[in-house]
Amino acid sequence: MTERVVVTGLGIASVCGFDKESFWNGLLTGNSSITDVFRDGFDKPYKFGMLDHDKKNDFINANLTAAESEKMLPCAALSAAVAVAAVRDAGLESLGSGTDRFEAGVSIGTTNGELAEFEKRMDENREIDHSEIIKYYSHLDIAVHTAKAVGAGGSVSLHADACSSSNIAVVHAYELIRHGRAKRMIAGGADVFAPMLICGFSAMRSLSDTFPTPFDINRKGIVLSEGASMLVLESLSSALARNAHIYGEILGFGISNDACHMASMDITGMGIAAALENAIKNSCVDKSKVDYYCAHGTGTPVNDSCESKALCSVFGDRAANIPVSSVKGVLGHALGAAAGFGVIASLLAMEHNILPPTAHLVEQDSSIPLRVLKRPEASAANIIMNNSSAFGGANCCVVLGRWGGNVI
């Protein structure tokens, strides 16, 4: 017997704000803290979605004690604070207590982990050996500290699947609950600013010098950002027993790999299409019933084109009628947290009966025959697909359903 899995709590640290109200308002209005950043060694200022420094510190202090946060490096502290906020949003004091904590776990995704700390120590001592720096920290600490902060004594895992990390983290948590190996899980992702990010993506010529414009004819590339997205996943039986608010249900997922190139996508879009097809099959949904597609939509010419080809391959003529948008137009690309933001945006879209637009989209690329939303659209969407793609060809699609009280 398998369990149904629902979402009962949301935690957010984004360039739109640190709560679901600010986050949702930012998605609808296009307002965020994407700005120009410049550091020693940069050849010019670059657009980046930087969290408000003071608000971030206040947020961490509100959710973690000083004794807790002082033991954590930046990414771990942000992850743990946002996870605690998600637990509180779920109406819980902790994810688990007593022996119950062994049925609660953590599944966290990240792209760069504590890269910022690596850079900091290199700047402090340019002669230090890289192997010595690595001794100072472990990326797994992000998940471990998060587990301690929320009282989880069950499965603890860290997923490093680049930009698909938080979708895959959600999938892992979903599978544990579905098969009775956990009652509740924190799932999501986190990444923080590190100058090396700018250097790496700049070397690949994939950064935009203006605001992100997914699906636009004049799109120039990615605008990176930082943030954390966390969800409380819970068995339906547990959520109903405590009369929890249910944002929506995880219906299933699909995973594939382009098996093409470490950094470039399969330009046919067939890898993404395979993930979408797998997601539809795994979720037991009729593809004609999909009401909204939350796109990976990075704003690079190749990504947006590949994703469009995949949708057309999977949905045929109907692809032109399915509402599509990318929240990266306002949030930027938060890497390990990005797909989690897509899940949260999708759940809030069902909560508010409004589909979020693609911010900064002016003129849609005519070679992309999709119905990309330029403005918010009223819709009682029941089934939503949230897609992610990543370096290494990692594609992951999570299918979400509106909770309507059906317990059969």
C-alpha positions as CSV (number, residue, x, y, z in Angstrom):
1,M,0.0,0.0,0.0
2,T,1.3,3.4,-0.9
3,E,0.7,6.8,0.7
4,R,-0.5,9.9,-1.0
5,V,1.8,12.9,-0.5
6,V,0.7,16.5,0.1
7,V,2.5,19.8,0.8
8,T,1.6,21.4,4.1
9,G,4.3,24.1,4.6
10,L,6.2,26.6,2.5
11,G,9.5,28.4,3.3
12,I,11.0,31.1,1.1
13,A,14.1,33.3,0.9
14,S,14.0,35.0,-2.5
15,V,14.8,38.3,-4.3
16,C,11.0,39.0,-3.9
17,G,11.0,38.6,-0.2
18,F,11.1,36.1,2.7
19,D,7.5,35.1,3.0
20,K,4.9,33.6,0.7
21,E,2.9,36.9,0.4
22,S,6.0,38.9,-0.7
23,F,7.0,36.1,-3.0
24,W,3.7,35.8,-4.7
25,N,3.3,39.6,-5.0
26,G,6.7,39.8,-6.7
27,L,5.8,37.1,-9.2
28,L,2.7,39.0,-10.2
29,T,4.2,42.5,-10.3
30,G,7.7,41.6,-11.5
31,N,9.4,43.5,-8.7
32,S,12.5,41.9,-7.2
33,S,16.0,42.9,-5.9
34,I,17.9,41.9,-9.1
35,T,20.7,44.5,-9.3
36,D,24.2,45.1,-10.6
37,V,27.0,43.6,-8.6
38,F,30.7,44.2,-8.9
39,R,33.6,42.6,-7.2
40,D,37.4,42.7,-7.5
41,G,38.4,40.8,-10.5
42,F,35.2,41.4,-12.4
43,D,35.6,43.0,-15.8
44,K,32.3,44.9,-15.4
45,P,29.2,44.9,-13.2
46,Y,26.9,41.9,-13.7
47,K,23.2,41.5,-13.0
48,F,22.5,39.3,-10.0
49,G,19.6,38.5,-7.8
50,M,21.0,39.3,-4.4
51,L,19.0,38.8,-1.2
52,D,18.5,42.0,0.9
53,H,21.4,41.7,3.4
54,D,19.6,43.2,6.4
55,K,16.3,41.3,5.8
56,K,18.2,38.1,5.3
57,N,20.0,38.5,8.6
58,D,16.8,39.4,10.4
59,F,15.1,36.3,8.8
60,I,17.9,34.0,9.9
61,N,17.8,35.5,13.4
62,A,14.1,35.0,13.6
63,N,14.2,31.3,12.8
64,L,17.5,30.2,14.3
65,T,19.1,30.9,17.7
66,A,22.5,32.6,17.8
67,A,24.0,29.3,19.1
68,E,22.6,27.5,16.1
69,S,23.5,29.9,13.3
70,E,27.1,30.6,14.5
71,K,27.9,26.9,13.9
72,M,26.8,27.2,10.3
73,L,28.3,28.4,7.1
74,P,26.2,30.8,4.9
75,C,24.3,28.2,2.7
76,A,23.6,26.0,5.7
77,A,22.3,28.9,7.7
78,L,19.9,30.0,5.0
79,S,18.7,26.5,4.3
80,A,18.0,25.8,8.0
81,A,16.3,29.1,8.6
82,V,14.0,28.7,5.6
83,A,13.2,25.1,6.6
84,V,12.2,26.2,10.1
85,A,9.9,28.8,8.5
86,A,8.4,26.1,6.3
87,V,7.8,23.9,9.4
88,R,6.1,26.9,11.2
89,D,4.0,27.6,8.1
90,A,2.8,23.9,8.3
91,G,1.5,24.6,11.8
92,L,4.2,22.5,13.5
93,E,6.7,23.3,16.2
94,S,9.2,20.8,14.7
95,L,9.1,18.3,11.9
96,G,9.2,15.5,14.5
97,S,9.6,15.0,18.3
98,G,10.3,12.1,20.5
99,T,10.4,8.8,18.6
100,D,8.3,10.6,15.9
101,R,11.4,12.4,14.8
102,F,12.7,9.2,13.2
103,E,9.9,9.4,10.8
104,A,10.9,12.9,9.7
105,G,13.7,13.6,7.2
106,V,15.4,16.1,5.1
107,S,16.1,16.2,1.3
108,I,18.1,19.2,0.2
109,G,19.4,20.2,-3.2
110,T,22.3,22.6,-3.9
111,T,24.4,23.5,-6.9
112,N,27.4,25.2,-5.2
113,G,27.0,24.4,-1.5
114,E,29.5,26.4,0.5
115,L,31.5,27.6,-2.5
116,A,31.5,31.1,-1.0
117,E,33.4,29.8,2.0
118,F,35.9,28.1,-0.3
119,E,36.5,31.5,-2.1
120,K,36.7,33.3,1.2
121,R,39.5,31.1,2.5
122,M,41.3,31.3,-0.8
123,D,41.3,35.1,-0.6
124,E,42.6,34.9,3.0
125,N,45.5,32.7,2.0
126,R,46.3,32.4,-1.7
127,E,49.1,29.8,-0.8
128,I,46.8,27.4,0.9
129,D,46.3,24.0,-0.7
130,H,42.8,23.3,-2.0
131,S,42.7,20.0,-0.1
132,E,43.3,21.9,3.1
133,I,40.3,24.2,2.4
134,I,38.0,21.2,1.8
135,K,38.8,20.0,5.3
136,Y,37.1,23.0,6.8
137,Y,33.6,22.2,5.5
138,S,31.4,19.6,3.9
139,H,28.4,20.3,1.6
140,L,26.5,17.6,3.5
141,D,26.6,19.9,6.5
142,I,23.8,21.9,4.8
143,A,21.4,19.0,5.1
144,V,22.7,17.9,8.5
145,H,22.3,21.4,10.0
146,T,18.8,21.7,8.5
147,A,17.8,18.4,10.0
148,K,19.0,19.5,13.4
149,A,17.1,22.8,13.1
150,V,13.8,21.1,12.3
151,G,14.0,18.1,14.6
152,A,14.4,15.5,11.8
153,G,16.0,12.2,12.9
154,G,15.2,10.1,9.8
155,S,16.7,10.1,6.3
156,V,19.0,13.1,5.6
157,S,20.3,13.6,2.1
158,L,21.9,16.2,-0.1
159,H,21.4,16.3,-3.8
160,A,23.9,18.0,-6.2
161,D,22.1,17.8,-9.5
162,A,22.9,21.4,-10.6
163,C,19.7,23.3,-11.6
164,S,17.4,20.3,-11.1
165,S,18.6,19.8,-7.5
166,S,15.5,20.9,-5.6
167,N,13.1,19.1,-8.0
168,I,15.0,15.9,-7.4
169,A,15.1,16.6,-3.7
170,V,11.3,16.9,-3.8
171,V,11.1,13.6,-5.7
172,H,13.3,11.8,-3.2
173,A,11.2,13.0,-0.3
174,Y,8.0,12.1,-2.1
175,E,9.2,8.6,-2.7
176,L,10.2,8.1,0.9
177,I,6.7,9.2,2.1
178,R,4.9,7.4,-0.6
179,H,6.4,4.1,0.3
180,G,5.9,4.5,4.1
181,R,9.6,5.2,4.9
182,A,8.8,8.7,6.3
183,K,5.8,10.6,7.6
184,R,7.1,14.1,6.9
185,M,10.0,15.5,5.0
186,I,11.6,18.9,4.4
187,A,12.4,19.1,0.7
188,G,13.9,22.0,-1.4
189,G,17.1,23.7,-2.2
190,A,19.5,26.5,-1.4
191,D,22.4,28.5,-2.9
192,V,24.1,31.7,-2.0
193,F,26.2,34.2,-3.9
194,A,29.8,33.4,-4.7
195,P,31.9,35.5,-7.2
196,M,33.1,32.3,-8.8
197,L,29.6,31.7,-10.1
198,I,29.8,34.9,-12.2
199,C,33.2,34.0,-13.5
200,G,32.1,30.5,-14.6
201,F,28.9,31.4,-16.3
202,S,30.6,34.4,-17.9
203,A,33.3,32.2,-19.4
204,M,30.5,30.2,-21.0
205,R,29.0,33.4,-22.4
206,S,25.7,32.5,-20.9
207,L,25.0,35.6,-18.8
208,S,22.7,38.4,-19.7
209,D,23.7,42.0,-19.2
210,T,20.1,43.0,-18.7
211,F,17.1,41.6,-16.8
212,P,16.2,38.0,-17.5
213,T,13.7,37.7,-20.5
214,P,12.7,34.1,-20.9
215,F,11.1,33.3,-24.3
216,D,11.7,36.8,-25.6
217,I,13.1,37.3,-29.1
218,N,15.9,39.4,-27.6
219,R,16.7,37.2,-24.7
220,K,20.4,37.2,-23.9
221,G,21.0,34.6,-21.2
222,I,20.8,33.8,-17.6
223,V,20.7,36.2,-14.6
224,L,21.9,34.3,-11.6
225,S,20.5,34.8,-8.1
226,E,20.6,33.4,-4.6
227,G,17.9,32.0,-2.3
228,A,16.3,29.0,-0.7
229,S,13.0,27.2,-1.3
230,M,11.7,24.7,1.2
231,L,8.5,22.6,1.4
232,V,7.0,20.4,4.1
233,L,5.9,17.2,2.4
234,E,3.6,15.0,4.5
235,S,1.6,11.8,4.1
236,L,-2.1,12.6,3.4
237,S,-3.1,10.5,6.4
238,S,-0.8,12.5,8.7
239,A,-2.0,15.9,7.3
240,L,-5.7,14.9,7.7
241,A,-5.1,13.6,11.2
242,R,-3.9,17.0,12.4
243,N,-6.3,19.0,10.2
244,A,-3.4,20.7,8.4
245,H,-3.7,23.2,5.6
246,I,-2.9,21.4,2.3
247,Y,-1.5,23.5,-0.5
248,G,-1.6,20.7,-3.0
249,E,-0.7,17.1,-3.8
250,I,2.4,15.7,-5.4
251,L,1.0,13.4,-8.1
252,G,4.2,12.0,-9.5
253,F,7.4,12.9,-11.4
254,G,9.6,12.1,-14.4
255,I,13.4,12.0,-14.7
256,S,15.7,11.7,-17.7
257,N,19.2,12.6,-18.8
258,D,20.2,14.0,-22.2
259,A,23.3,11.9,-22.1
260,C,24.7,14.5,-24.5
261,H,27.2,17.0,-23.0
262,M,28.2,18.2,-19.5
263,A,27.2,21.8,-20.2
264,S,25.2,21.9,-23.4
265,M,21.6,20.7,-23.9
266,D,20.4,18.2,-26.5
267,I,19.1,20.7,-29.0
268,T,16.4,18.3,-30.1
269,G,14.7,18.6,-26.8
270,M,14.1,14.9,-26.6
271,G,15.7,14.5,-23.2
272,I,13.3,17.0,-21.7
273,A,10.4,15.4,-23.6
274,A,11.3,12.0,-22.0
275,A,11.1,13.5,-18.5
276,L,7.7,15.1,-19.3
277,E,6.4,11.8,-20.7
278,N,7.7,9.9,-17.7
279,A,6.0,12.4,-15.4
280,I,2.7,12.1,-17.1
281,K,2.9,8.3,-17.0
282,N,4.1,8.1,-13.4
283,S,1.4,10.5,-12.2
284,C,-1.4,8.7,-14.0
285,V,-2.8,11.9,-15.5
286,D,-4.3,12.5,-18.9
287,K,-2.0,14.9,-20.7
288,S,-5.1,16.7,-22.0
289,K,-5.8,17.7,-18.4
290,V,-2.6,19.6,-17.8
291,D,-3.6,23.2,-17.0
292,Y,-0.3,25.0,-16.7
293,Y,3.4,24.4,-17.3
294,C,5.9,26.1,-15.0
295,A,8.9,26.2,-17.3
296,H,12.6,25.9,-16.5
297,G,12.8,29.0,-18.9
298,T,16.3,30.3,-18.1
299,G,16.3,33.0,-20.9
300,T,19.1,31.4,-22.9
301,P,18.4,31.0,-26.6
302,V,19.2,27.3,-26.5
303,N,17.3,26.4,-23.3
304,D,14.0,28.1,-24.2
305,S,14.1,26.6,-27.7
306,C,14.8,23.1,-26.4
307,E,12.0,23.3,-23.9
308,S,9.6,24.5,-26.6
309,K,10.5,21.6,-28.8
310,A,9.9,19.2,-25.9
311,L,6.5,20.6,-25.2
312,C,5.5,20.4,-28.8
313,S,6.7,16.8,-29.0
314,V,4.8,15.7,-25.9
315,F,1.5,17.7,-26.4
316,G,1.4,18.1,-30.1
317,D,-1.0,20.8,-31.3
318,R,-2.2,21.4,-27.8
319,A,1.2,22.8,-26.7
320,A,0.1,26.1,-28.3
321,N,-2.8,26.3,-25.9
322,I,-1.3,25.3,-22.5
323,P,-0.4,28.4,-20.4
324,V,3.3,28.6,-19.9
325,S,5.5,30.9,-17.9
326,S,8.9,31.1,-16.3
327,V,9.3,32.6,-12.8
328,K,13.0,33.2,-13.5
329,G,11.9,36.4,-15.3
330,V,11.5,37.9,-11.8
331,L,13.5,35.6,-9.5
332,G,16.5,35.1,-11.7
333,H,18.1,31.7,-11.7
334,A,18.6,30.6,-8.1
335,L,20.3,27.4,-9.2
336,G,19.8,24.8,-6.4
337,A,16.7,26.6,-5.2
338,A,15.2,27.4,-8.6
339,A,13.1,24.3,-9.2
340,G,11.8,24.5,-5.7
341,F,10.6,28.1,-6.4
342,G,8.8,26.6,-9.4
343,V,7.0,24.1,-7.1
344,I,6.0,26.8,-4.6
345,A,4.9,29.2,-7.4
346,S,2.7,26.3,-8.9
347,L,1.1,25.6,-5.5
348,L,0.4,29.3,-4.9
349,A,-1.1,29.5,-8.4
350,M,-3.6,26.9,-7.3
351,E,-4.1,28.5,-4.0
352,H,-4.9,31.9,-5.5
353,N,-6.4,30.7,-8.8
354,I,-4.0,32.9,-10.7
355,L,-1.2,31.8,-13.1
356,P,2.0,34.0,-12.7
357,P,3.4,35.7,-15.8
358,T,6.9,35.7,-17.4
359,A,8.3,39.0,-16.2
360,H,10.1,41.3,-18.7
361,L,8.7,39.4,-21.7
362,V,8.1,42.0,-24.4
363,E,8.1,40.2,-27.7
364,Q,7.9,36.4,-27.8
365,D,10.2,34.6,-30.1
366,S,8.1,33.6,-33.1
367,S,10.0,30.3,-33.3
368,I,8.5,29.3,-29.9
369,P,4.9,28.3,-30.6
370,L,3.7,28.3,-27.0
371,R,1.2,30.4,-25.1
372,V,3.7,32.2,-22.9
373,L,1.9,34.4,-20.3
374,K,2.9,38.1,-20.3
375,R,0.6,39.0,-17.5
376,P,-1.2,37.2,-14.6
377,E,-4.1,35.0,-15.8
378,A,-7.1,33.8,-13.7
379,S,-7.3,30.1,-13.8
380,A,-8.6,27.3,-11.5
381,A,-5.7,25.1,-12.6
382,N,-6.0,21.5,-11.3
383,I,-2.9,19.9,-12.7
384,I,0.5,21.6,-13.1
385,M,3.8,20.4,-14.4
386,N,7.0,22.0,-13.0
387,N,10.1,21.3,-15.1
388,S,13.8,21.7,-14.5
389,S,16.9,21.0,-16.6
390,A,20.5,21.1,-15.6
391,F,24.2,20.8,-16.5
392,G,25.0,17.1,-17.1
393,G,21.7,16.8,-18.9
394,A,19.6,16.2,-15.7
395,N,15.9,16.8,-16.4
396,C,13.2,16.4,-13.8
397,C,9.5,17.2,-13.9
398,V,7.2,17.2,-10.9
399,V,3.5,17.0,-11.3
400,L,1.3,18.8,-8.8
401,G,-2.5,18.5,-8.3
402,R,-5.0,20.7,-6.6
403,W,-6.2,19.3,-3.3
404,G,-9.9,18.9,-3.4
405,G,-10.7,16.9,-0.3
406,N,-10.8,13.5,-2.2
407,V,-9.4,10.9,0.2
408,I,-10.2,7.9,-1.9
